[in-house]
Amino acid sequence: MPFYIVTAYCKKCALAHPTGVEFEWPDYISTRKSIAESFDGSALPPEVAAMSKNYFLCPHTGDMYKQTDSNRLFVATKFA
């Protein structure tokens, strides 16, 4: 089963950063589509749904930021 890590877009530096939120999903998820596009109307994995409460660190600015827009969340394939 594929294992993914979620990345969140940071508007201060205009890059997507790994969030530390990881999950397994039985189906392939495109790394080129946002979470909103990938799950279009389907229930999000619980790990992703809970992300709207979290803050993430931008490694470029050192600032914490929150990303609640699933159109600005993406996945990357995690390799063991």
N, C-alpha and C positions, 0 to 999 in steps of 0.2 A: 504494500500500500504506500503511495507517495507521501512524503513528509515535507511540509512547507513551513517557512518562516514568513511572517507578515512584515512588510516594510510600510512606513508611513511618510507621506510627502511633508516636507518642512518648507513653509512659505518664506522663511527668513533666508535660507541658503538655496532654495529651489532644487533640492535633492530629496530622494527617498532614502530613509535610514532604517536599518533593521530594528525591530522593536523588542525582540526577545520573546514575542508571542509565537508559539509553534503549535502545529496541529497536523494530524494525519487525516487524509481524505481519500475515499475509495476511488474517486474519479479524477482524471487529469484536470488541472486548473491552469489556464494560460497565464504565463508570467507577463504577458503584454496587455492584459485586460485588468481593469480595476476589480476590486472585490465586488462592487455593485454590479458591474457588467457580468462577472463570472457567475454570480448567484442570482441574477435577475429574477427577483420575486420569490426565490427559494429561501428557506431558513438558513441563516449563517451558522457556521460552527460556533458552539458556545464560547470558545476562546476568543473568537473575533467579535462576537456580539458584546462581550464584556469590555472590549478595548476603549469604548467611548468614555470610560471613567479613568483611564490611565494617562499619565504624562510621560513623554519620552525625551531623551536627551539628544540634542543636535551636537554631533562631535565637532562641527566647524565653528559654531558660535558659542557653545557651552551653555546655551539656554535650554530650558525645559519647554516643551510644547505639547499641545493636545490636538489630536486629529479625530474628529467625530464624523467626518464626511467619508463614507465608504467609497466614494468616487476617487478619493485620494489615498486609498489603501491598496496595496498590491501584494502579491506573493512571490517568493523566490523558492526554488526547489532547494531543499536542504539535503546535502550528501553526508553520509556517515563517515 
